[in-house]
Amino acid sequence: MNLLYKSTRNSDKTVTASQAILKGLADDGGLFVPVSVPKLDVTMDELKDMSYQETAYAVMKQFFTDFTEEELKHCINSAYDSKFDTEVIAPLVKVGDTYHLELFHGATIAFKDMALSILPHLMITSARKNQVKNDIVILTATSGDTGKAALAGFADVPGTKIIVFYPKGGVSHVQELQMVTQKGENTSVVAIHGNFDNAQSGVKVIFEDKELAAELDAKGYQFSSANSINIGRLVPQVVYYVYAYAKLLENEEIQAGEEINVTVPTGNFGNILAAYYAKQMGVPIAKLICASNDNKVLFDFFQTGVYDRNREFILTSSPSMDILISSNLERLIYTIAGQDAQKDVELMTQLKEKGVYEITAEMKEGLKDFVGGFATEEEVKETIHDTYQKTGYVMDTHTAVAAHVCAQYRKDTKDEKKCLVASTASPYKFVRNVMTAIDPKYDEMEDFALIDELEKVSGFPIPNAIKEIRDAEVRHTTECDADQMKETVKNILGV
């Protein structure tokens, strides 16, 4: 069966998976969604004996039906190879009474590697399939992790260029160094004077600019996205929830068919949406627990049915979640509106014009799989500190948000189900926040001394991603105002 995709803002027109991957964003500004979420055609009993790569094929072949087996396996095997520092790709670690799925063992030590290692291969294969002659320009806004993972994935990939925008002062020191030292003749990094939402909105405006698209086409370029708005980025994230459940089964931590809860630290809503898709594919997931930091726009939405971005933007110790416009939520809104594109357009227009929308009582019913929670900065510190004291396990700030929310949910509801926490970044990426949470005395040390100290404290060897930036040359110094992004892109491309 050929699975087609349509825009959340227009249900009439369908495209193939490869066309959706190439475009990134639909022409009408909507996000591509599968016409229906496919079911797994293998049992959990079969999945439990599979490697990460084999599980990835079992999931992705259901979504990317216009790829041949050979094409898809080539993409998977090229992505999930020795650039991951553990053979199992995504280790499952028991921490106290929860299970942490460590998604940070890739080239840039954050969960984005899980999808961005494969996206360039999916995109190049898609370009060949659709006889694309233009160079593909990847345009991406980042709150810290997507940028570096996309840069690493696309660096020197023939037929592509990549431009990443990040908020100056809105990412950690390590995150910034990772981006500005990136090698690759086709890579560009720009710091904008503004926050992540400004960067993301600016990228969407550029995508929707028809005149610019025509100018680019004349010069042999076309845009695509590496953000989780791209379905080629979202589907690979579904894999790790299928894989985690199968591994819990293999390790005899759960019985066949036993439901688990999943807690995901959430900013742009892509990672938890992937878990929702995994549930629809047939993975026995009960509650999807959406964990926010102090920018708790999603928590408030799940409590009230009102999405309101008109609030103070707070810079926290978990910057990848410092987001007030969660792009991927639109895919869920479209689903709970009964795939009503008109309703979706109405709500997204309200968000754009007034910064707020409210869903109907009927739509709220469609959110019963989800629970919202949030952690304050103080609770994040306490969670890192207390978990280390009790178990010796060191987690990063984003994972700590999820761990706190998971524990709070269990306490409030007395829900005894086993809980999986998506552990989304290495503690090395946020070394100062992590080490000072463990002991305030570390605040007097400089960042690279703290890295050596973290190795002693955690027993985690220093990842290559950190070793590489210690003495790396800064190659990208461009900055611009948020309203100058289009001109900056044109300058970079010589258009």
N, C-alpha and C positions, 0 to 999 in steps of 0.2 A: 504494500500500500504506500502511495506517495503522500507524505504529510506536507501540507502547504501552510503558509503563514499569511496573516493579514495584519493590517494596522489597527491599533486600538481606536483610531479616529475615523476609520472607513472600513466597514466590513465587506464591501462589495468586491474589492480587488484582492486577488491572492498572488503570492510569489513563492518560488521554491526556497528551500533552506539556504542554498548557496547565494541566491539573489538577496535574501534578507541579511546574510552575513556581510556581503559586499556593501550594501547600502548603509547598514548600521542603524540609521533613523529613516523612517518612512518619509516620503515627500511632503505629507501633510503635517509633519511634526510628531506623529504618533510613534509608538513602539511596536515592533513586530512581535506577534504572539502566535503560537501554533493554533490552527483551527480547532484542534482538541489535543489534550495532553495524552500521549500514548501510554499504554500499559507495558510493563516489563514482560518479555516473553520467555524469561528464565525464572526458575524458582529460587528462593533464598537458599535452599539446600544446595543448589548448583553454584550460586554466587559465592557461598562461603568458602569455597575452595579456589576462587579465582584471584589472580593478582590484580593490582590496581589497574594495569593496562587492559586486562581482559574485562574487568568490570566497566571501564570507560567505554569499551567497544559495545558491550551489551546495552548500555544506556544510550550512547550517542547514535547508534544505528537506528534507533526508534525515532529520533528527532531529525537526523540529517539523512533523509531517505534518498536524496538525489546524489549522494556520494556512493561510489562503489566500495565494496569491502576492502579492496586493496588501497584505495585512496584514504579511507578513514583510518585503517590500521597504520598506514604510513604516517599520517598526521599524529596519531596517538603515540607511536613508538619514537617519533622524532621529538615529541614534547617531554615525555616522561622517561628521561634517560639519566645519564650520570651527572646532569646539572643539579639533581636533587641529592642532598647529602645523606639521605637514608634510602636503603634499598626498597623499603615498603612504600615510599612516597609520602604517605599520610599515616604516621604511627598513631595508634590508639593507646592512651596512657590513663591508667586509673589513678585519680587524685582524690583521696578521701572517699566520699560516696558518689562521686560523679566520674564520668569518662570524658577526657579531653581528646578531641581529634586534632592533632597537631598538623596544621596546614601551612607551616612556615619553613619547610625544609628545602625550598627552591632557591633559585639564584639570587633573589632579592629579599629573602627571609620574611615574606608575608604571604597570606593566603591568595593574593592576586596571582601569584606564580602558577597556581593550579589551573587557572583558565588562560592566563596570558602567555604561557609556554606553548599552548596549542593554537591560539588564535591566529598568529601569523601563517601557520601551515594551513589552517582552514581557509584563510583569506586568499592565499596564493592559489590553492586548489580551486576555490570558487571563481577566481579571476580567469583561470584557464578554462574552466567549464563554460563560462559566459563570454568567452572570446574578448575579454577586456584588453584593450591596447594601452590605455592610459596608465601612468604611475598612480598608485593609490597613496593618498596623503592621509595618514592617521592623525586625527585631531582629537585631543583628549584633555579634559580638565581633571585635576587630581587633588584629593585632600591629603595626599602623602604617599600612599602605597601604589595605587594604580599607575601613576606616572613612571616610577622606576621599573616596575614589572613590565609595562608596555615598552619602555625604551629598551630594556634588555631583550625582550622578545623580538622586536623589530629591527634592532641595530644591524645595519648592513644586509638586511634582507633585500635581494634584488627586486626592483619594481615597486619599492615602497619608500615613503618618507614619513617621519613622525615628528609632530610638534606637540609638546606638553606644556600646559599652563598650570602653575600652582600659586597659591596665595602666599605672598612674601610675608614671613613672620608667622604663618599659620601651619607650619609643619615642624617636626622635630629636627634637631641639628643633624642627626644621622640621616634622616629622610632627605633633607636638602642636599647634603654632601653626596648621597647616592645619585641624585639626579644631575647636579651641576658638574659632576666628574664623568658623566656617561660618555663613552667612546662611540664611534660610529659616524661615518660620513653623512648619513641620512638623518641624523638626530638633531633636534633643536629643543631647548628648554627655555621657557619664559616665566619670570616671576611677575605676577600682576599685583598692583596696589589695590587690594580688596580681599574679600574672603572667598571661600570655595564656591558658594552659591553664585557670586558674581562671575567666577571663572566658568562654571557649568552653564549658566544662562548665556554667557558670551559665546560659548562653543555652539549652543543650540541655535542662536541667532545666525551664526556663520553658516551652519548646516542648512538653514531655511532660506538663505540668500540666493535667489535664482540667478540674479545677474552675475554674482561672483562665481557661481557654478559654471555659467557659460564662459566667463573669462578663463577659468581654470581649464575647462575642456579644450579651449583653443590652444592652450599651452601644453596639453597632454597630461593633465592631472584630474583626479576626482577624489572627493572626500570619503572617508569612512571613519568609524569610531572604534576605539578600544575600551570605552567605558562599558559598564554592565548594561547600558541601554542596547548594546549589540547582542543579539541572540546567540552569536558564536562565542560570546564571553559567558553568557548565563548558563547555557546547557552543560558545559564542562563542570560547572559548580554543582549540578544535580548529582553528578557521579559520586562525590564524596559522602553524601548522606546514604546512598545505596550501599556503598562500600563499608561505611562505618557500621551499619546495621548488620550486614553479613559477617563482619569481623566479630561483633559482639556475640553473634550466634556461634561462630566457629570457636570462640574462646569460652563457650558455655556460660557466658555472663547473663544470657537471656534464653528463654525457651522459644521454639518456633512459633511465630504469630504473636508473640508478646509485644504489646505496645510500649514505645519509649517516648519521652519528651525530648525536645531539642531546643537548646537555648543558643541564640545567635546575637553577637554584638552588632548593632545595625545602624547604618548611616543612610546609604543610598537605596537600601531595601533589596538589593540583588541577591545577597547571600541567603537571606531567609526566604525569599521568593523561590530560590532553588530548592530549599527544603520542602516548601509547599508543593512544588512540582514533583519532588520525590514521593511525597505522600500520595499525590494523585496517581502516580505510576504504580502504586501498590505497596510502598514501604510502610510497615505498621507504625506510623508516627501518630501520637495522640495530640499533644499540644505543641504549637510552635510559639516559643517564648521569645518575644522581641525585646532585646535589651538595649536601652538608650543611655547616653550620658546626660549631663545637664541640659543639652539641647534636646529636650524630650518631646519634640513635636509629634513623634510617632506614638509615644506613651499616651499623650493627651488624645490623639486620634482614636486609639483603641478604647480609651475610657469613654469618649463622648460622641464619636462619629463625626467630629468637627476637625478638619485639618486647617491649622492656622499658623502660617509662617511669620505673621506680624508680631515679632518678639525680638528680644535682644539676642544677638548671635554671640555665643560664649566660647572662648578659646579654652580648651580643656587639655588634660594630659593624654586623652585618647583622640588625637586630631582627625583620624580617618572617619570618625563619627560626628565631627563638627559640621553638620549639614542640616539645613532647615527645609530644603526642597528635595525630598526623596524621590528621585526620578522613577525608580522601578515600581513604586507604589501604584503608578498608573496602570500597570499590567494587572494588578490585583483589583483595582477599582473597576476596570473593564470587565473582569471575570464576574465580580459580585453584582455588577449591573446587568447580568445575563447577556454579556457580550453585546451590549447596546452602545454602539459607537457614538450615537448622538448624545446620550447621557454623559459619556466620557468627555466629549468635546465641551459640553456645557460646564462640567465641573472644572476641567483644566483651564477653560477661559476665565472662570471665576478666580481660580488660583493666580493666573497671570495678571488679571486686572485688579483684583481686590486683595489677593494674598490669602484668601480663605475660602473654603467650601464645606458644605455639610452633606453627608450621604443620607439616603432615605432609611426609614426603619427596616424596610425589606432588605436593603443592602447590608445593613448592620448584622442581620441574621447570618449573612455569608462570611462574617468574621469570626464565627464561633470557634474555629480551629486555633485562633491567635489569642495570645495574652501579652499585654505590654507590661514592662517594668523598667525602672531606671536606677542608676547608681550615682550618687553625688561624688565629688572629688575626694571627700573624706572617706567615703565607703570604698572607693577604689583602692586607696592607700591601705586601709584596714584589711581588705581582702588579700592584697599582695602580701602584707606583713603576716597576717594570721595563717594563711595557707603555707607560707614558708616555715613558720614556727612549728606548725603541726605536722607537716609532711615533708619538708625540705624541697618542695617543688616551687620553682620560680616561674611566674607568669607575667606577661606584659599587661599594660594598662587596659587594652581593649578586651582581652580575655577576662581580666578582673571584673570589668563591667558585667560581662555575661555570668561569671561565677557568682557574683553578688546577687544578681537578679534571679538566678536559678535557685539559690539557697533561700532567698526571700519568698519566692513563689511556693517552694515546698513547705516553708514554715506557715505561710498564710493559708494554704489550701489543704495541708496534710496529704497531698498527692504523693503516694509512695512509689510511683513508676520510676524506673531507671532513667537517668538524665544524661544526655550527650551535650557537651559544651563545645562549640566551634572555637578552637584556639587559633586566632587569626594572625598573630604576629609574634616574632621572636622577641624575648625580653631585651635582646641586644639592640633592638631598634629604638627602644625608649629607655635607655640604660639609666639616665639620671632619675627619672620618675620611679623606676623600679627599685633602684638601689637606695634612694632616700626613703622610700616606703618601708624597705626592710630595716633600715637604720638611718636616722637623720644625720649621723656623723659623716656619711658619705657625701654630703652636700658640698664639703670643702674641696673635694677632688675634681680634677678636670676630666672631661668626657672619656678620653682614651685610657686614662688610669682607671676609671670606673669600669671600663670594658674588661681590663685584666682582673679586676676585683670580682666582677660578675662571673667570670670563668671559674674562679676559686669557689665562690659561694654556691653556684648552681651545678657545677660538674658538667655543664653543657660546653663543649669546645667552642672557641671563637669561630663563627662562620666565615667562610671566604668572603662573603659580601662585605663584612666589616674590615677584614684584613686589606681588601682592595682599596678602600677609601682612606686608609690611614695616611698614605703619602701621595694620593692621586692628585693630578693636576686639575684645577678648576677650568672647565672648557666652555661653560655656558654662563654668560653674565647679563643677558638681555633682560630688561625690565620694561613694563608698560602699564599705563592706567587701564582700568577695566573696559573703558569705552574705546580703547585703541587696539583691541585684539585683532580686528579684521585687517587693519593696516599693517600690523606686525606680521600676520600670516602672509600677506601679499609681498612684503619685503623679503621674508625668508625664502619664498618660492620664486621671487623675481618676476612677479606678475604685474 
